[in-house]
Amino acid sequence: MPFQNEIVLFASVFVLFGGLVTFFRLFGKSGIFAWTVICTIAANIEVLILVHAYGLDTTLGNVLFASSFLATDMMSEIYGKKEANRCVKIGIAANITFIIISQSWFLYVPAPADTMAEPIRTVFANTPRVMISSLAAYVLCELYDVWAYHHLWDWSTQKWGNKRAFLWLRNNGSTLVSQLINVIAFNLMAFAGVFPWNVIVQILIFGYAIFIVTSIMDTPFLYLARHIADKHPELETN
């Protein structure tokens, strides 16, 4: 099917961002925490797949990981800085736990009739490097994202005297820089020596291009989440 990868990538933005907002509507703060765990683990598996889309090679996982920035921005906007940082810490704990669990599988000796151990070993052979790279990048960019979000929020409030205005500014201003930190730190740590440098450069360019698009596209979903919180105040205590 022509442009299948492009269509799926574009559609995944709406599905994943919409999924996060749905988790929030159904489960409140716990839904955002749950989504953070899901996307931080799944993105580190998905990123092992290299696809060709929009004329360049890129790894998957960019859109899924971008939803973690929306998650922390939602947490910042609705629940405050302390809970946003807690969301980041939960993501860190999920990464570390999954590294330990996934690597423990290889301590077992497969039965003679086993058919899955080797494929699983192939998939997760690079998991420690990918997961550790992701963990380091996640810590750097997410903590920066939370700090920058509230720094811009305080600045705009002091300058214009309206605490609720300029949500788009604090959302995009924090996310665009934090995602640049993420795409450079993660891809260099994870794929240097794995892919040729010309492929890595393509991954960096395309990865950040996706993050620019997703940063802009996640803004309506953040406004929607705040609208839902305003309409359902019980979610702010849930």
C-alpha positions in Angstrom: 0.0 0.0 0.0 1.6 3.3 -1.0 2.4 5.7 1.8 1.3 3.1 4.4 4.1 4.0 6.9 3.3 7.7 6.5 -0.5 7.1 7.0 0.1 5.0 10.1 2.6 7.4 11.7 0.2 10.3 11.2 -2.8 8.4 12.5 -0.8 7.2 15.5 -0.6 10.8 16.8 -4.3 11.1 17.2 -4.7 7.5 18.5 -1.9 7.8 21.1 -2.6 11.4 22.3 -6.3 10.7 22.3 -5.6 7.5 24.2 -3.8 9.4 26.9 -6.6 12.0 27.3 -9.1 9.0 27.5 -7.0 7.4 30.2 -7.1 10.7 32.1 -10.9 11.1 31.7 -11.5 7.5 32.9 -9.0 7.3 35.7 -7.8 10.8 36.5 -4.3 11.2 37.8 -3.8 7.4 37.9 -4.6 7.2 34.2 -1.7 9.6 33.5 0.7 7.5 35.7 -0.5 4.3 33.9 0.0 5.8 30.5 3.6 6.9 31.4 4.5 3.4 32.4 3.0 1.9 29.2 4.7 4.4 26.8 8.1 4.4 28.4 8.3 0.6 28.2 6.6 0.1 24.8 8.5 2.9 23.2 11.8 1.2 24.1 10.7 -1.9 22.3 9.2 -0.2 19.3 12.4 1.9 18.8 14.2 -1.2 17.7 12.2 -1.2 14.4 13.7 0.9 11.6 11.2 2.1 8.9 11.3 4.3 5.9 8.8 7.1 5.8 8.6 10.6 4.3 11.8 9.9 2.4 14.0 9.1 5.3 14.8 6.2 7.6 13.7 6.5 11.2 13.1 4.3 14.2 9.6 3.8 15.6 8.8 5.0 19.1 9.0 8.7 18.5 5.2 9.3 18.6 4.7 7.0 21.5 7.5 8.6 23.5 6.2 12.1 22.6 3.0 11.2 24.4 5.1 11.0 27.6 5.8 14.7 27.2 2.1 15.4 26.9 1.6 13.3 30.0 4.0 15.4 32.1 2.5 18.6 30.7 -1.0 17.5 31.6 0.2 16.6 35.1 1.9 20.0 35.4 -1.1 21.9 34.1 -3.7 20.1 36.2 -1.9 18.7 39.3 1.2 20.8 39.6 5.0 20.5 39.5 5.3 18.0 42.3 3.0 15.5 40.7 4.7 16.1 37.3 8.1 15.2 38.8 6.5 12.2 40.4 5.3 11.1 37.0 8.9 11.3 35.7 10.1 9.2 38.7 7.5 6.6 37.9 8.7 6.4 34.3 12.3 6.0 35.6 11.2 3.2 37.9 9.3 1.5 35.1 12.4 1.6 32.9 14.7 0.1 35.5 12.2 -2.6 36.5 11.7 -3.6 32.9 15.4 -3.9 32.2 15.8 -6.2 35.2 12.8 -8.3 34.3 13.6 -8.7 30.6 17.2 -9.6 31.3 16.2 -12.2 33.9 14.5 -14.2 31.2 17.8 -15.2 29.7 18.9 -16.9 33.0 16.6 -19.8 32.1 17.7 -22.7 29.9 15.0 -23.2 27.2 13.3 -26.6 27.0 14.1 -28.7 23.9 10.6 -28.1 22.5 10.8 -24.3 23.0 10.4 -22.2 19.9 10.2 -18.7 21.4 13.4 -18.2 23.5 15.6 -17.4 20.5 13.3 -14.9 18.9 12.8 -13.2 22.2 16.5 -13.1 22.8 17.0 -11.5 19.4 14.5 -8.8 20.1 15.8 -8.0 23.6 19.5 -8.6 22.9 20.0 -4.8 22.6 17.5 -4.0 25.3 20.0 -3.1 28.0 21.8 -0.5 25.8 18.6 0.9 24.4 16.8 1.0 27.8 19.8 2.5 29.6 20.2 5.1 26.8 16.5 5.8 26.9 16.6 6.1 30.7 19.4 8.6 30.6 17.7 10.7 27.9 14.4 10.4 29.7 15.8 11.7 33.0 17.5 14.6 31.2 14.7 15.7 28.9 11.7 15.1 31.2 13.1 16.8 34.2 14.0 19.7 32.0 10.5 19.7 30.5 8.9 20.0 33.9 11.2 22.7 35.0 10.8 24.7 31.7 7.0 24.3 31.8 6.7 25.9 35.2 9.4 28.5 34.5 7.5 29.7 31.4 4.3 29.5 33.4 5.7 31.8 36.1 7.2 34.1 33.6 4.0 34.5 31.5 1.9 35.0 34.7 4.2 37.7 36.0 4.3 39.5 32.6 0.6 39.4 31.7 -1.0 38.7 35.1 -3.1 35.8 33.8 -2.2 32.4 35.2 -4.4 30.4 32.8 -3.4 32.1 29.6 -0.5 31.1 27.3 -0.9 27.4 27.8 0.3 26.9 24.2 3.5 28.8 25.1 4.5 26.8 28.1 3.5 23.6 26.4 5.5 24.1 23.2 8.3 26.2 24.7 9.2 23.5 27.1 8.6 20.5 24.9 10.5 21.6 21.8 13.7 22.0 23.7 13.3 19.0 25.8 12.6 16.8 22.8 15.7 18.1 21.1 17.7 17.0 24.2 16.0 13.7 24.0 16.5 12.9 20.3 20.2 13.8 20.4 21.1 12.1 23.7 19.1 8.9 23.1 20.1 8.2 19.5 23.8 8.9 20.0 23.9 6.7 23.1 21.7 3.9 21.6 22.8 3.6 18.0 26.4 4.9 17.7 28.2 1.9 16.2 24.9 0.0 15.5 23.8 2.0 12.4 26.0 3.8 9.9 26.5 7.5 10.7 24.5 8.6 7.6 21.5 6.6 9.0 22.0 8.0 12.5 21.9 11.6 11.0 18.7 10.7 9.2 17.3 9.3 12.4 18.2 12.5 14.2 16.7 14.8 11.6 13.6 12.8 11.1 13.2 12.1 14.8 13.3 15.7 15.7 11.1 16.7 12.8 8.5 14.3 14.2 8.9 15.8 17.6 8.3 19.3 16.2 5.1 18.2 14.6 3.9 16.2 17.6 4.7 19.1 19.9 2.5 21.3 17.9 -0.2 18.7 17.5 -0.3 17.8 21.2 -1.4 21.3 22.2 -5.1 20.8 21.4 -5.1 17.6 23.4 -3.6 19.5 26.4 -6.4 22.2 26.1 -8.9 19.3 25.9 -7.5 17.7 29.1 -7.7 21.0 30.9 -11.3 21.5 29.7 -12.1 18.0 31.0 -10.5 18.8 34.3 -12.6 22.1 34.6 -15.8 20.2 33.7 -15.1 17.3 36.0 -13.4 18.8 39.1 -13.5 15.4 40.8 -10.7 14.3 38.5 -8.4 16.8 40.2 -8.7 14.9 43.5 -8.7 11.5 41.8 
